[in-house]
Amino acid sequence: MIRLSNIRKSFKIGNTQTEVLKGIDLEIKKGEFVAIIGQSGSGKSTLMNILGCLDTATSGSYELDGKDISKFNKDELSYLRLKKFGFIFQRYNLLSSNDTKSNVALPGIYAGMQKNDRLNRAKELLAKLGLESKIDTMPNYLSGGQQQRVSIARALMNGGEILLCDEPTGALDSASGLMVMQILKDLHKDGHTIIIVTHDKDIASWANRIIEIKDGNIIKDEIKSDETYENRSKNISIESNFQAFKDRLIESFIMSVSAIKTHKLRSFLTMLGIIIGIASVICVVALAKGSEQKILASINSMGTNTITMNLGKNFGDRNAKKLKDFSIESYKMLEGLSFVDYATPRINSSGLLTYGSKNIDASLRSGSENLLSVSGVSIISGRDFELDDLIFSRSNIIIDNLAQKELFDGVDPIGKTIIFNKQPFTIIGVGYKDPGSFGADNITVYLPYTTVANKLTGQQNIRSIVVKINEKVNTQVAESGLIEAMSSIRGEKDFFTINSDTIRQTVQSTVNTMGLLISGVAFISLMVGGIGVMNIMLVSVFERTKEIGIRMAIGAKSRDILLQFLIEAILLCAIGGVIGVAVAYLVGAIVNSISTEFSMIFSVASIIIAIVVSSLIGIIFGYIPAQNASKLNPIDALLRD
């Protein structure tokens, strides 16, 4: 069954090369009970590790069932450990986070057994070893003898055709040691090939063949009996399918959750950078959207697809007052252009608004019958201006909802007479201004511009014209047409234009730029958080090196170890991302409850992206530690304290 030819093994300690095995030649038949004895440092444990594919020889050949496995890669050796070997260690090497049945069933996960099948087999094996009452007990609550029996059950999980026992009674009292040896003797009768490594000659006497090793050489090979037995144990077929992968994935997930729960504070501190980064990104996007909405609402109050003409070179031009006003004819001419829906002169002023004994300051806006439309004001009661109101300069006025609240709280104002700048006007409507628009906090009244000219000011001072452009026309092209038309009327371009759509585009571009800038800062926070995750995962790999060795010894492949630690890193970042989203919403709720004029607007897309990004960070920064774990040599991992 086993043939070793000229097996040598060397270790480099410092600058010194030490040869532990010096050309071992050995054959072991199927069904033998072999004891390898020798003093500490003789090389017996190294020989057993090579036999069990936990370690590889420096040179020489190793044939198992006629196949030379000395050139097998890591995954091929893992497969052999999974299918052929069962390990019984001196210190049991049980996973403290798993109960008894889960420890025994663990090799079945890597073998691709169905969950119910592997748990039933684990219970069956434990029952045969007298531990049926301990199937749900954690290892720390078992005696040494009981833990060793659990270790034996685990070794038999996938069949355990060859059982490798490293000082199986070394940590047990005499009674427990005898029980373990009797179990091994019975397993030998069931046809298992038993190989024991021990320094105790009394333990070795249980074997049918005793091999003594000293200074890396076999010095004695005594066969007490040729007694062998046909293997009657149940060998498990190794499955490689989606179900097997799913079970390994679930096991990795459970172990990752357990590791995070074990180190709650450390895990939280690790996630803190991710939490801050994700919360920052979402809050920045929400703030940007809130700001954009508020600013665009203000622009909408000027009307969409509108172009405003003002006298002068720009706002604040001192010479603007010297320029002649826009004429009624020029405004009418603009209204007649094919790409213009309508135009309105706009005259702004202010004055005292009086009703009964109440006096309030108010702003005045006047224009044509389209004044409210271009001002972003909607009628909530009464009616809008009509063309006759302008033609006959009627004393009809429209007040806004703020004026209604101040002067007519609980009373219908339609038809009431109100005084503005000592002139009486009849209220025909109440308008509503968007809370985010310019001047939303100011009380405003609206009059036909002809009424203002004939009954308030006595002159038609048209200093501004607002033009509504047809939706199908490009506003920039229309703006050029308007400038050309007005310049031809006035003889020169002594005015400037404000294009609402251009302002909108500028605002959106500015908001997006600021969002990208602040998101860049938040991304740096995410990167810092990712580095923190990588550092903690490296620590976690170091702390759990022995666990990695145990899993490799029972058949876990490199990809299984890689998957386990990668899932843990992704979990840390994903949980951090979810908490970050919750923190962002909490901040948003606080801001929105405090501020009545400004709100944070959350985007589902930004939340999804945040979660995805945090998971990607887990993958990217968790890969290196996970890969380091998967590359560990099984025996080096097992020997790490």
C-alpha positions in Angstrom: 0.0 0.0 0.0 2.8 2.4 0.9 6.3 2.4 -0.5 9.0 4.9 0.5 12.3 4.9 -1.4 15.3 6.9 -0.2 13.2 9.6 1.5 15.2 12.5 2.7 14.0 15.6 4.5 16.1 18.7 5.4 15.3 21.8 7.3 17.2 25.1 7.1 17.6 26.6 10.6 19.3 30.0 10.3 22.2 29.4 8.0 22.5 25.7 8.9 20.9 22.9 6.8 19.8 20.0 9.0 18.9 16.7 7.6 16.2 15.0 9.7 15.5 11.9 7.5 18.5 10.3 5.8 17.3 8.0 3.1 14.3 6.1 4.5 13.2 2.9 2.7 9.9 1.6 4.0 7.0 -0.6 2.8 3.6 -0.8 4.7 1.0 -3.3 3.7 -2.8 -2.7 3.6 -4.3 -3.6 7.0 -1.1 -3.5 9.0 -0.9 -2.1 12.6 2.5 -0.3 12.6 4.1 1.6 15.5 7.0 4.0 14.7 9.1 4.6 17.9 12.1 6.7 18.7 13.4 9.4 20.9 12.5 13.1 20.5 14.3 14.5 17.4 14.8 11.1 15.8 12.6 12.0 12.9 9.5 9.9 13.6 7.0 12.7 13.5 8.6 14.1 10.3 8.2 10.6 8.8 4.5 10.5 9.8 3.9 13.9 8.4 5.3 12.8 5.0 3.3 9.6 5.1 0.1 11.6 5.8 0.9 14.2 3.0 1.0 17.0 5.6 4.6 17.6 4.5 6.7 16.7 1.5 10.1 15.1 1.3 13.2 17.0 0.1 14.0 14.0 -2.2 13.0 10.4 -2.8 9.8 8.8 -4.0 6.6 8.0 -2.2 4.2 5.5 -3.8 0.6 5.1 -2.5 -1.4 2.3 -4.1 1.1 2.2 -6.9 1.0 5.9 -7.7 4.1 8.1 -7.1 2.6 11.0 -5.1 6.0 12.7 -4.4 5.3 15.1 -7.3 1.6 15.8 -6.4 0.6 19.5 -6.1 -1.1 20.9 -3.0 -4.7 20.2 -4.1 -3.9 16.7 -5.1 -2.3 16.1 -1.7 -5.4 17.6 0.0 -7.6 15.2 -1.9 -5.5 12.3 -0.6 -5.8 13.5 3.0 -9.5 13.9 2.4 -10.1 10.4 1.0 -7.4 8.2 2.3 -6.1 9.4 5.7 -7.5 10.1 9.1 -5.4 12.0 11.7 -5.5 11.5 15.4 -3.3 14.1 17.2 -1.8 14.2 20.6 -3.6 17.5 21.4 -6.8 16.5 19.6 -6.9 19.6 17.4 -10.6 20.1 17.7 -12.2 23.5 16.6 -13.3 25.1 19.9 -16.0 27.1 18.1 -17.8 23.9 16.8 -19.7 21.4 18.9 -18.8 17.7 18.9 -21.0 16.6 16.0 -19.8 19.6 13.9 -16.2 18.8 14.5 -16.7 15.2 13.4 -18.8 16.2 10.4 -16.3 18.8 9.2 -14.4 16.4 6.8 -17.7 15.5 5.2 -18.2 19.1 4.2 -15.0 19.1 2.1 -16.0 15.6 0.8 -19.3 17.1 -0.6 -21.6 15.0 1.6 -25.2 16.2 2.1 -25.8 18.0 5.4 -28.2 15.4 6.8 -26.0 12.5 5.7 -22.8 13.9 7.3 -24.5 14.8 10.6 -26.2 11.4 10.8 -22.8 9.7 10.1 -21.2 11.9 12.7 -23.8 10.9 15.3 -23.4 7.3 14.3 -19.6 7.4 14.8 -19.9 9.2 18.1 -22.5 6.6 19.3 -20.1 3.8 18.5 -17.4 5.5 20.6 -19.7 5.9 23.5 -20.3 9.7 23.1 -24.0 9.7 22.0 -24.8 12.0 24.9 -22.1 14.5 24.0 -23.1 15.3 20.4 -24.0 18.9 21.1 -21.3 19.5 23.7 -18.5 22.0 23.0 -14.9 20.5 23.1 -13.9 22.6 26.2 -16.5 20.8 28.2 -15.1 17.3 27.4 -12.4 15.4 29.2 -9.2 14.5 27.4 -10.3 11.0 26.7 -13.6 12.2 25.3 -11.9 14.8 23.1 -9.5 12.1 21.7 -12.5 9.9 20.9 -14.1 12.8 19.0 -10.8 13.1 17.2 -11.0 9.4 16.3 -14.6 9.8 15.1 -13.5 12.8 12.9 -10.6 10.6 11.4 -13.2 8.0 10.5 -15.7 10.5 8.9 -14.6 9.9 5.3 -13.6 6.3 5.8 -10.1 6.7 7.3 -8.6 3.9 5.4 -5.2 4.8 6.9 -5.2 6.2 10.4 -2.1 8.2 11.4 -1.8 8.6 15.2 0.7 11.1 16.6 1.2 10.2 20.3 -2.5 9.5 20.6 -2.2 8.8 24.4 0.4 11.4 25.2 -2.0 13.9 26.8 -4.2 11.2 28.5 -4.3 9.5 31.8 -3.6 5.7 31.9 -7.2 4.6 31.9 -8.1 6.9 29.0 -5.0 5.9 27.1 -5.9 2.2 27.4 -9.4 3.0 26.1 -8.0 4.8 23.1 -5.6 2.0 22.3 -8.4 -0.5 22.5 -10.5 1.5 20.1 -7.5 1.6 17.7 -7.1 -2.2 18.0 -10.8 -2.7 17.2 -10.4 -0.3 14.2 -7.5 -2.4 13.0 -9.7 -5.5 13.1 -12.2 -3.5 11.0 -9.5 -3.4 8.3 -8.0 0.1 8.9 -4.3 0.5 8.4 -3.0 2.0 11.6 0.3 3.9 11.9 1.2 5.1 15.4 4.1 7.4 16.2 5.1 7.2 19.9 8.1 7.1 22.2 6.3 4.8 24.6 7.3 1.2 24.1 4.2 0.0 26.0 2.0 1.8 23.5 4.0 0.5 20.6 3.5 -3.1 21.9 -0.2 -2.9 20.9 1.0 -2.9 17.2 1.8 -6.0 15.1 4.9 -4.3 13.7 7.3 -2.0 15.4 9.7 0.3 13.5 12.4 2.0 15.4 14.0 5.2 14.0 17.1 7.0 15.3 18.9 10.0 13.9 16.8 9.9 10.7 17.5 6.2 10.0 15.4 3.1 10.5 17.5 0.9 12.9 15.0 -1.8 13.6 11.9 -3.2 11.9 10.3 -6.0 14.0 7.2 -7.8 12.7 5.4 -9.5 15.6 2.5 -10.8 13.5 1.5 -10.8 9.9 -2.1 -10.5 11.0 -4.1 -8.2 8.7 -7.8 -7.6 8.2 -9.9 -6.8 5.2 -11.2 -3.2 5.3 -14.9 -3.3 6.3 -15.1 0.5 7.0 -17.5 2.7 5.0 -15.5 4.8 2.5 -17.2 8.0 1.5 -17.2 9.0 -2.2 -15.8 12.5 -2.7 -18.4 14.7 -4.5 -17.5 17.8 -6.5 -20.7 19.5 -7.5 -22.7 22.7 -6.8 -24.2 21.2 -3.6 -20.7 20.5 -2.3 -19.6 24.0 -3.1 -22.7 25.5 -1.5 -22.0 23.5 1.7 -18.4 24.7 1.8 -19.6 28.2 1.2 -22.1 28.0 4.1 -19.5 26.6 6.4 -17.1 29.4 5.5 -19.8 31.9 6.1 -20.6 30.4 9.5 -17.0 30.4 10.5 -16.6 34.0 9.4 -19.6 35.2 11.4 -18.2 33.3 14.4 -14.8 35.0 14.1 -16.4 38.4 13.8 -18.6 37.8 16.9 -15.6 36.5 18.9 -13.8 39.8 18.4 -16.7 42.3 18.4 -14.8 45.4 19.4 -11.9 44.7 17.0 -14.3 44.0 14.2 -16.2 47.2 14.9 -13.0 49.3 14.9 -12.0 47.6 11.7 -15.3 48.5 10.1 -15.2 52.1 11.3 -13.2 53.4 8.3 -15.7 51.7 6.0 -18.7 53.1 8.0 -17.3 56.6 7.8 -16.5 56.4 4.2 -19.9 54.9 3.1 -21.8 57.3 5.3 -19.8 60.2 3.9 -20.4 59.2 0.3 -24.2 58.8 0.8 -24.5 62.0 2.7 -22.5 63.9 0.1 -24.8 62.6 -2.7 -27.9 63.4 -0.6 -26.6 66.9 0.2 -25.7 67.5 -3.5 -29.2 66.4 -4.6 -30.8 68.5 -1.9 -28.8 71.5 -2.9 -29.5 70.9 -6.6 -33.2 70.6 -6.0 -33.3 73.8 -4.0 -31.3 75.8 -6.5 -33.2 74.3 -9.5 -36.5 75.2 -7.7 -35.3 78.8 -7.5 -34.4 78.7 -11.1 -37.8 77.2 -11.9 -39.4 80.2 -10.2 -37.9 82.2 -13.1 -39.6 79.8 -15.4 -38.2 77.0 -17.5 -37.0 77.8 -21.0 -37.0 81.5 -20.2 -34.6 84.2 -21.2 -34.6 87.5 -19.3 -33.4 90.8 -20.8 -32.0 93.5 -18.5 -30.6 96.9 -19.3 -26.9 97.4 -18.9 -23.8 95.2 -19.4 -24.5 93.1 -16.3 -25.9 93.4 -12.8 -24.5 96.4 -11.0 -23.8 98.4 -14.1 -23.8 102.0 -13.0 -24.6 103.3 -16.4 -27.7 101.2 -16.8 -29.9 103.9 -15.3 -28.9 106.3 -18.1 -30.2 103.9 -20.8 -33.6 104.3 -22.2 -36.3 101.8 -21.1 -37.5 98.9 -23.2 -40.5 100.0 -25.3 -43.9 98.3 -25.4 -43.4 97.8 -29.1 -40.1 95.9 -28.5 -41.8 93.5 -26.1 -44.6 93.0 -28.5 -42.1 92.4 -31.3 -40.4 89.7 -29.3 -43.7 88.0 -28.6 -44.3 87.8 -32.3 -41.2 85.8 -33.0 -41.9 82.2 -34.2 -39.8 80.5 -31.5 -41.3 82.6 -28.7 -44.4 81.3 -26.8 -45.0 84.6 -25.0 -43.2 87.6 -23.4 -43.9 89.8 -20.5 -42.4 93.1 -19.3 -41.4 92.8 -15.6 -41.5 95.8 -13.3 -40.4 95.2 -9.7 -41.0 97.5 -6.8 -42.0 97.4 -3.1 -44.5 99.2 -0.8 -46.8 99.0 2.2 -49.7 96.5 2.0 -52.7 97.4 4.2 -55.9 95.6 5.1 -58.0 96.9 8.0 -55.6 97.7 10.8 -52.9 95.4 9.6 -49.9 96.8 7.7 -47.1 94.7 6.2 -44.2 95.4 3.8 -44.6 93.6 0.4 -42.7 93.3 -2.8 -44.4 94.1 -6.1 -44.1 92.3 -9.4 -45.9 93.5 -12.4 -46.2 92.3 -16.0 -48.5 90.9 -18.6 -51.2 88.2 -18.3 -48.3 85.7 -18.3 -46.6 87.2 -15.3 -47.4 84.3 -12.9 -46.4 81.6 -15.3 -42.9 83.0 -15.8 -42.6 83.7 -12.1 -43.2 80.1 -11.1 -46.4 81.0 -9.3 -49.6 78.9 -9.4 -53.1 80.0 -8.6 -54.6 78.2 -5.5 -57.8 80.2 -5.4 -59.5 82.9 -7.5 -58.2 83.5 -11.0 -55.1 84.6 -13.0 -54.8 87.9 -14.9 -56.6 88.2 -18.2 -55.9 90.3 -21.3 -58.7 92.8 -20.4 -57.0 93.5 -17.0 -54.1 94.9 -19.0 -56.1 96.7 -21.6 -58.3 98.5 -19.2 -55.6 98.9 -16.4 -57.9 97.3 -13.9 -57.2 97.6 -10.2 -57.1 93.9 -9.8 -54.4 92.4 -7.6 -53.1 88.9 -6.8 -51.6 88.2 -3.4 -49.4 85.3 -2.5 -50.1 82.6 0.2 -47.9 84.4 2.7 -49.9 87.7 2.4 -53.1 85.6 2.8 -51.8 84.1 6.0 -50.8 87.4 7.5 -53.9 89.5 6.5 -56.7 87.0 6.0 -56.0 84.1 8.3 -59.1 81.9 8.1 -61.0 84.4 5.8 -61.5 84.1 2.0 -59.7 87.1 0.5 -61.2 86.9 -3.0 -63.2 90.1 -3.7 -61.8 92.0 -0.7 -60.3 95.4 -1.2 -56.7 95.9 -0.1 -54.5 99.0 -0.1 -51.0 99.0 -1.7 -49.0 102.2 -1.5 -52.2 104.1 -0.7 -54.1 102.8 -3.7 -57.0 100.4 -3.4 -57.0 97.1 -5.4 -59.5 94.2 -5.5 -58.1 90.8 -4.8 -58.9 88.4 -7.7 -56.6 85.5 -6.8 -54.1 83.9 -4.4 -50.8 82.5 -5.7 -48.5 79.9 -4.3 -44.7 80.1 -4.5 -42.5 77.1 -4.3 -40.7 77.2 -0.9 -37.3 76.7 -2.6 -37.7 79.6 -5.1 -36.0 83.0 -4.9 -37.9 85.3 -2.6 -40.1 82.5 -1.2 -39.9 84.1 2.3 -40.9 87.6 1.0 -44.6 88.6 0.9 -45.3 89.4 -2.8 -48.2 90.9 -4.7 -48.8 90.9 -8.5 -50.3 93.6 -10.7 -50.7 94.2 -14.5 -47.9 96.4 -15.7 -50.4 98.8 -17.2 -52.1 99.3 -13.9 -48.7 100.0 -12.2 -47.9 102.6 -14.9 -51.2 104.3 -14.9 -52.2 104.2 -11.3 -49.0 103.8 -9.2 -46.0 105.3 -10.9 -47.4 107.4 -13.7 -44.7 106.1 -16.1 -43.9 103.0 -18.0 -40.4 102.1 -16.8 -39.9 98.7 -18.5 -36.4 97.7 -17.4 -36.7 94.0 -17.9 -38.5 91.6 -20.3 -38.9 87.9 -19.7 -39.4 85.7 -22.8 -40.7 82.1 -22.8 -39.1 80.0 -25.5 -40.9 77.2 -27.2 -39.9 73.8 -25.7 -38.9 72.4 -29.1 -36.3 75.2 -29.7 -32.7 75.2 -28.4 -32.6 78.0 -25.9 -29.0 79.0 -26.8 -30.0 79.4 -30.5 -33.1 81.3 -29.4 -31.0 83.5 -27.2 -28.9 84.6 -30.1 -32.0 85.3 -32.1 -33.5 87.5 -29.4 -30.2 89.4 -29.0 -30.1 90.1 -32.7 -33.7 91.2 -32.8 -33.6 93.5 -29.8 -30.2 95.0 -30.9 -31.7 95.9 -34.3 -34.6 97.7 -32.6 -32.4 99.6 -30.1 -29.6 100.2 -32.6 -27.0 98.7 -30.3 -26.6 95.9 -27.7 -27.0 97.8 -24.4 -28.6 95.0 -22.5 -27.6 91.6 -21.2 -29.5 88.3 -21.1 -30.0 85.6 -18.5 -30.8 82.1 -19.8 -32.5 80.0 -17.2 -31.4 76.7 -18.9 -27.8 77.9 -19.0 -28.0 78.6 -15.3 -29.5 75.2 -14.7 -26.7 73.5 -16.6 -24.1 75.5 -14.8 -25.6 74.7 -11.4 -25.9 71.0 -12.2 -22.3 70.9 -13.4 -21.1 72.8 -10.3 -23.0 70.5 -8.0 -21.7 67.4 -9.8 -18.1 68.7 -9.6 -18.4 69.4 -5.9 -20.0 66.0 -5.4 -17.1 64.3 -7.2 -14.6 66.3 -5.1 -16.1 65.5 -1.8 -16.8 61.9 -2.9 -13.0 61.7 -3.7 -12.3 62.6 -0.1 -14.8 60.0 1.1 -13.2 57.4 -1.2 -9.9 58.1 0.5 -11.6 57.2 3.8 -12.8 54.0 2.2 -9.3 53.2 1.1 -8.0 53.8 4.6 -10.8 51.5 5.9 -9.8 48.9 3.4 -6.2 48.9 4.6 -7.5 48.5 8.1 -9.5 45.5 7.0 -6.4 44.0 5.4 -4.3 44.6 8.5 -6.9 42.9 10.8 -7.3 40.0 8.3 -3.5 39.5 8.4 -3.7 39.4 12.2 -6.7 37.0 12.0 -4.8 34.7 9.7 -1.9 34.7 12.2 -4.1 34.0 15.1 -6.0 31.2 13.4 -3.0 29.5 11.7 -3.5 26.3 13.7 -7.2 26.2 12.7 -6.1 26.5 9.1 -3.7 23.6 9.6 -6.5 21.4 11.1 -8.7 22.2 8.1 -6.0 21.4 5.7 -5.2 18.1 7.5 -8.8 16.9 7.2 -8.9 17.7 3.4 -9.6 21.4 2.9 -8.1 22.6 -0.4 -6.3 26.0 -0.8 -9.4 27.4 -2.4 -11.5 26.5 0.7 -9.1 28.4 3.0 -9.0 31.3 0.5 -12.8 31.4 0.4 -13.2 31.3 4.2 -11.0 34.4 4.8 -12.2 36.2 1.8 -15.8 35.8 3.0 -14.8 37.2 6.4 -13.2 40.3 4.8 -16.3 40.8 2.5 -18.6 40.4 5.5 -16.7 43.0 7.5 -16.9 45.5 4.7 -20.5 44.7 3.8 -21.7 45.0 7.4 -19.7 48.2 7.6 -21.5 49.4 4.5 -24.9 48.6 5.9 -24.1 50.4 9.1 -22.7 53.3 7.1 -26.1 53.5 5.2 -27.9 53.5 8.5 -25.7 56.3 9.8 -26.2 58.3 6.7 -30.0 58.0 7.0 -29.8 59.0 10.7 -27.8 62.1 9.8 -30.3 62.8 7.0 -33.3 62.4 9.4 -31.7 64.8 11.9 -30.8 67.4 9.2 -34.3 67.2 7.7 -36.0 67.5 11.0 -34.0 70.6 11.9 -34.1 72.4 8.6 -37.4 73.4 7.1 -36.0 75.0 4.0 -33.4 72.4 3.0 -33.5 68.7 2.9 -31.1 65.8 2.2 -32.4 63.6 -0.7 -31.2 60.0 -0.7 -30.7 58.1 -3.8 -31.3 54.3 -4.0 -28.6 54.1 -6.7 -26.0 55.7 -4.4 -26.9 53.3 -1.6 -26.6 50.3 -3.9 -23.3 51.6 -5.2 -22.0 52.2 -1.7 -22.8 48.6 -0.6 -21.2 47.2 -3.8 -18.1 49.4 -3.3 -17.7 48.3 0.3 -17.9 44.6 -0.8 -15.4 45.2 -3.5 -13.1 46.7 -0.9 -13.5 43.6 1.1 -12.6 41.5 -1.9 -9.6 43.6 -2.9 -8.1 44.2 0.5 -9.1 40.8 1.9 -7.5 38.8 -1.0 -3.9 39.2 0.1 -4.4 37.9 3.7 -6.8 35.2 2.4 -4.2 34.1 -0.2 -1.5 34.0 2.4 -3.7 31.7 4.5 -4.3 29.4 1.5 -0.6 29.1 0.8 0.4 27.9 4.3 2.0 24.5 4.6 -0.3 22.2 6.6 2.3 21.0 9.0 3.8 24.4 9.6 0.2 25.7 10.4 -0.5 22.8 12.7 2.7 23.3 14.7 2.0 27.0 15.2 0.9 27.8 18.8 
